[in-house]
Amino acid sequence: MKKIAIAFTLVLASTFLVNAQTDDRLKPVKGDWGFSLNISGIINNIVIENNKDSLGQFNLFGRHYLKDDLALRLGFGVNYLNNNNFNEDSVTLASGNRALQAVDSTTSRFDFKVSVGIEKHLGTTRRLDPYVGADLSIIRIGATKVNSNLSQIDVTGTNKERTSLQQDGGAGFGLGAIAGFNYFLSKNLSLGVEFGYAFNYIKTGGDFSGSNVVTPVSGTETSTSVFGKLSTTETSIGATATGGVMLSFFF
């Protein structure tokens, strides 16, 4: 009986130690998800913000662990711009009359970006988790649309001018290598640093068109149109905006 009791005690003790070691795990394992935020500034000026891809675009950034030491990197972001500006003031017209001028303009654009990559984790210690990997970022830049309405009201009546412009957007991609490490402060919570080096290509612009319609106080309405091509291509190889301090949490 004494031997049985000792054996039973050893089994319980070993089971407890195994469970304790499992509960003591700090790093994520296969199947876990993680999200990261970038930290910038010092002491009183600390700012926590979304990560940037190699093209310098902000996105939501996460990881999914395919294996204990292999993680899939995923980034996603959309950017919608709708800027409205209204200005009203008195002006002196060419005729010498004073008029109340109002300008109401709107600028809009919609961008979409994604990134995907892979990380190989090399750490064997409990807290330090170095890794290397590769990343591909793709961005689609939407067309820019500008609409403006101008009105001038004086003693003779109202002069109106309506302007519309549209410029093609563009697209780009970045392909780069990454290296970094996480240091786990507690279970599934880490601070880390990441560095990137990438080849980036972005082309913006293309066709543009515009129209201008003038409705005078008296006389005939006039309309003019313009169109053409205007584009810019940028290629770069070097360190990327992904470098920085990251706060990551996993579940």
Buried (B, 14 or more C-beta within 10 A) or exposed (E): EEEEEEEEEEEEEEEEEEEEEEEEEBBBEEEBBBBBBBBEEEEEEEEEEBBBBBBBBBBBBBBBBEEEBBBBBBBEBEBEEEEEEEEEEEEEEEEEEEBEBBBBBBBBBBBBBBBBBBBEBEBEEEEBBBBBBBBBBBBEBBBBBBBBBBBBBBEBEEBBBBBBBBBBBBEBBBBBBBBBBBBBEEEBBBBBEBBBBBBBBBBBBBEBEBBBBBBBBEEEEEEEEEEEEEEEEEEBEEEBBBBBBBBBBBE
